[in-house]
Structure formats: structure tokens, C-alpha cells
Amino acid sequence: MSKVFVYAEYQVSIPFSQIDWVPVNVEMKNFPGLKSKTWLSGVNTNSVGGFYEFDSIENAQNYINSLLIPFAQQVNGNLTVKLFDGDVTKEASTEMNSPFYSADSN
């Protein structure tokens, strides 16, 4: 797989604006294989999540096990995580001008 995506969402009772994301971003950047991250904040739900791109399934799974699961336990939140094989959807995504599938990407 040349494209691996992770979708993660925490159900918590903390508004996004009340969390200091700077140290979280710093810690995330230390994980091998993390290519990009887009934060997501549920409208009127206090759910917090994100869409991540990784260079391999192994690095994505390590991120889930080492950061996402422990963080969910720390904030007493319910975590939903899904792994996606981005190669399967490459052609359709390219047709939609996805920024994850530019002409020079793998």
C-alpha cells in the first residue's frame, strides 16, 4: 500500500477550543510515517477527531496503539478508529481533484 489513511474520532465532553493542541501536535509529529493530519471537530457534539495519512499500515497501527488509544483513556473518551487502503480509491479520488492524490503523489 502506498496510501494509508486513518479516521479517528473521540466522543468526549470537552469543546475543541478548550484543549491545548500545541503539545498534542508536537507529540504527533514525532511518529514515524505520519504524512499529514487534519483536525476535525463535531458540530454541537464535542467530538474530536481527525483524518491522517501514513506511509504504511505498520506505522498507522503503531500510531493507533501508541497515541490514539492511550489518549482516549486519558480523557475518558470513546474512540472510533478506521484504517483505509488509499490505493483502492486512487482513481476515483484523482477524478475529484483530491489533494491526497496529486499528479506527483505515489
ZADO-851980 format. One line per field, with one value per residue: x, y, z of N, C-alpha, C, O in turn; residue in one letter. Coordinates in steps of 0.2 Angstrom, whole numbers, plus 2048, in hexadecimal, padded with zeros to 3 digits. Layout:
% ZADO-851980
n_c1 = [X,...]
n_c2 = [Y,...]
n_c3 = [Z,...]
ca_c1 = [X,...]
ca_c2 = [Y,...]
ca_c3 = [Z,...]
c_c1 = [X,...]
c_c2 = [Y,...]
c_c3 = [Z,...]
o_c1 = [X,...]
o_c2 = [Y,...]
o_c3 = [Z,...]
code = [a,...]
This chain:
% ZADO-851980
n_c1 = [804,803,7FC,7F5,7E8,7E1,7D3,7CD,7C4,7BF,7B3,7B0,7AD,7B2,7B4,7BC,7C3,7C8,7D3,7E4,7EC,7F9,804,800,800,80E,813,80D,813,81F,81D,822,81F,813,80B,802,7F5,7E5,7DB,7CB,7BC,7AD,79D,794,795,7A0,7A9,7B9,7C5,7CE,7D6,7E2,7F2,7FC,80C,80D,805,809,80F,804,7FC,804,803,7F6,7F6,7FF,7FD,7EF,7E6,7EB,7E9,7DB,7D8,7DD,7D6,7CA,7C1,7B7,7BD,7BD,7C4,7CA,7D2,7D9,7DB,7E3,7E7,7DD,7D3,7D9,7D8,7CA,7CB,7D5,7CE,7C5,7CD,7D5,7DF,7E8,7EB,7F4,7FC,809,80A,80C]
n_c2 = [7FA,80B,816,819,81C,823,824,82C,82E,836,835,840,84C,858,868,86C,878,87A,872,870,86F,870,869,85C,85B,85D,851,847,84A,843,836,828,828,82F,839,844,84D,851,85A,857,85D,85A,860,868,85D,85A,851,84B,849,842,842,838,836,828,820,813,804,7FE,809,810,808,807,815,816,80C,811,81F,824,81B,81B,829,82A,823,82B,837,832,82E,827,81E,81D,815,814,80B,80E,808,811,80F,808,812,81B,81F,823,82E,836,83B,843,84E,84D,852,849,841,846,84A,847,83F,82F]
n_c3 = [800,7FB,800,80F,81A,829,832,840,84F,85E,86B,876,884,882,87C,86C,86C,878,87B,87C,86E,869,870,86D,85F,85D,863,85A,84E,850,84D,843,831,830,826,823,82C,830,83A,842,847,84F,84B,857,85F,867,863,85E,852,844,834,82D,824,820,81D,81D,821,82D,834,836,83E,849,84D,851,85C,864,867,864,86B,878,87B,87A,885,88F,88E,891,887,87A,86C,85B,84D,83D,830,820,80F,804,7F7,7F0,7ED,7E5,7D7,7D6,7E0,7DA,7CF,7D5,7D9,7E5,7F2,7F7,7ED,7E3,7D3,7D4,7DF,7E8]
ca_c1 = [800,807,7F8,7F2,7E5,7DE,7CE,7CC,7BF,7BE,7AD,7B2,7A9,7B7,7B4,7C2,7C7,7CA,7D8,7EA,7EF,800,808,7FD,803,815,814,80B,819,825,81C,824,81B,80E,80C,7FE,7F0,7E0,7D7,7C4,7B8,7A6,799,78F,796,7A7,7AE,7C0,7C8,7D3,7D8,7EA,7F5,803,810,80C,800,80D,810,7FD,7FA,808,801,7F0,7F7,804,7FB,7E8,7E3,7ED,7E6,7D4,7D7,7DF,7D0,7C4,7BD,7B6,7C1,7BC,7CA,7C9,7D8,7D6,7E0,7E2,7E8,7D7,7CF,7DD,7D5,7C4,7CD,7D8,7C9,7C2,7D3,7D7,7E6,7EC,7ED,7F6,7FF,810,80A,80D]
ca_c2 = [800,811,81B,817,821,821,829,82B,833,835,838,843,851,85E,86C,86C,87E,87A,86D,873,86A,871,863,856,85C,85B,849,844,84B,83F,82F,827,826,834,83E,849,84D,856,85A,858,85F,859,866,868,857,85A,84B,84D,844,844,83E,838,832,825,81D,80B,801,7FD,80F,813,804,80A,81B,814,809,815,826,825,817,81E,82F,829,821,831,83B,82E,82E,821,81F,819,816,80F,80B,80D,807,817,80D,806,817,820,821,828,834,83A,83E,849,853,84C,855,843,83D,84B,847,845,83A,827]
ca_c3 = [800,7FC,804,815,81D,82F,835,848,852,865,86E,87C,886,882,875,869,86D,87F,87C,879,869,868,872,869,858,85E,864,854,849,852,84B,83C,82C,830,820,824,831,830,840,841,84D,84E,84C,85D,862,86B,861,85C,84E,83F,82E,82D,81F,822,817,81D,826,833,838,838,844,84F,850,854,862,869,868,864,870,87F,87C,87C,88C,893,88F,893,881,875,866,855,849,837,82B,819,80A,7FF,7F0,7ED,7EB,7E2,7D1,7D8,7E3,7D5,7CB,7D9,7DA,7EC,7F3,7F9,7E7,7DD,7CD,7D6,7E5,7E6]
c_c1 = [804,803,7F5,7EF,7E2,7D9,7CD,7C8,7BE,7B7,7AF,7AD,7AD,7B6,7BB,7C6,7CA,7D0,7DE,7ED,7F6,805,806,800,80B,817,812,810,81F,823,81E,81E,815,80F,808,7F8,7EB,7DB,7D0,7C1,7B0,7A2,794,790,79C,7AA,7B4,7C3,7CD,7D3,7DF,7EC,7FB,806,810,807,803,80D,809,7FB,7FE,805,7FA,7F1,7FB,801,7F3,7E5,7E5,7EA,7DF,7D3,7D9,7D9,7C9,7BF,7BC,7B9,7BE,7C2,7C9,7D0,7D6,7DC,7DF,7E3,7E2,7D3,7D3,7DA,7CF,7C6,7D1,7D3,7C5,7C7,7D4,7DE,7EA,7EE,7EF,7FA,806,810,80A,806]
c_c2 = [806,817,817,81C,81F,827,827,831,831,838,83A,849,858,862,86C,872,87E,875,871,86D,86B,86B,85C,856,85A,854,846,844,846,838,82E,825,82B,839,844,848,853,855,85B,859,85E,85F,864,861,856,853,84E,848,847,83F,83E,834,82F,822,816,809,800,803,812,80F,806,810,81A,811,80D,81C,826,821,81A,825,82F,827,826,835,838,82E,828,822,81A,81B,811,810,80A,80C,80C,815,80B,80C,81D,823,826,82E,839,83E,844,84E,853,84E,84F,83F,842,847,844,840,833,824]
c_c3 = [800,7FF,809,818,824,830,83C,84A,85A,867,875,87E,887,87C,873,86B,874,880,879,874,867,86A,86E,862,858,85F,85E,84F,84A,84F,844,837,82C,82B,821,829,830,836,83E,847,84C,84F,851,860,867,869,85D,858,849,839,82D,826,821,81C,817,822,82D,837,83A,83E,84A,852,854,85B,867,86B,869,86A,877,880,87D,883,891,894,890,88D,87E,86F,861,850,843,833,824,814,804,7F8,7EC,7EA,7E7,7DC,7D2,7DB,7DF,7D1,7CF,7DC,7E2,7ED,7F5,7F3,7E2,7D8,7CF,7DC,7E3,7E6]
o_c1 = [809,806,7F1,7F2,7DF,7DA,7CC,7C8,7BD,7B6,7B1,7A9,7AC,7B8,7C0,7CD,7CE,7D2,7DE,7F0,7F9,808,80A,803,80D,81B,815,811,823,828,81D,819,811,814,80A,7F7,7ED,7D8,7CE,7C3,7AE,7A3,790,78B,79C,7AE,7B3,7C3,7CF,7D1,7E2,7E8,7FF,803,812,806,800,80C,808,7F8,7FB,805,7F9,7EE,7FA,803,7F0,7E1,7E0,7E8,7DC,7CF,7D6,7D8,7C4,7B9,7C0,7B8,7BD,7C3,7C6,7D2,7D1,7E2,7DA,7E1,7E1,7CF,7D0,7DA,7CE,7C3,7D0,7D4,7C3,7C6,7D6,7E2,7F0,7F2,7EC,7FC,808,815,809,805]
o_c2 = [807,81C,812,821,819,82D,822,836,82B,83E,836,84B,85B,85F,86D,872,883,874,874,868,866,868,858,850,857,851,841,83F,845,833,832,822,82A,83D,84A,842,858,850,85E,856,862,862,860,85F,851,851,853,842,84C,83A,843,82F,833,821,812,80D,801,803,815,812,806,811,81D,813,80D,81F,829,824,81B,826,832,829,827,838,83B,82F,823,828,814,820,80B,816,806,80F,80C,818,80C,80B,822,829,82B,833,83F,844,848,852,858,84D,850,83B,842,841,83F,83F,831,81E]
o_c3 = [804,801,808,81A,824,830,83E,848,85B,865,879,879,88B,877,876,86C,876,886,873,877,864,866,86D,860,854,85B,85C,84B,846,84F,83F,839,827,82C,81F,82B,82F,837,839,84C,847,854,851,863,86B,86D,85A,85A,849,83A,82C,824,824,817,812,827,832,83D,83F,843,84F,858,859,860,86D,870,86E,86D,87B,886,881,886,896,899,890,88E,87E,86C,862,84F,844,832,823,815,801,7F4,7E6,7E5,7E6,7DB,7CF,7DA,7DF,7D0,7CB,7E0,7E5,7E9,7F5,7F4,7DC,7D9,7CC,7DF,7DD,7E5]
code = [m,s,k,v,f,v,y,a,e,y,q,v,s,i,p,f,s,q,i,d,w,v,p,v,n,v,e,m,k,n,f,p,g,l,k,s,k,t,w,l,s,g,v,n,t,n,s,v,g,g,f,y,e,f,d,s,i,e,n,a,q,n,y,i,n,s,l,l,i,p,f,a,q,q,v,n,g,n,l,t,v,k,l,f,d,g,d,v,t,k,e,a,s,t,e,m,n,s,p,f,y,s,a,d,s,n]
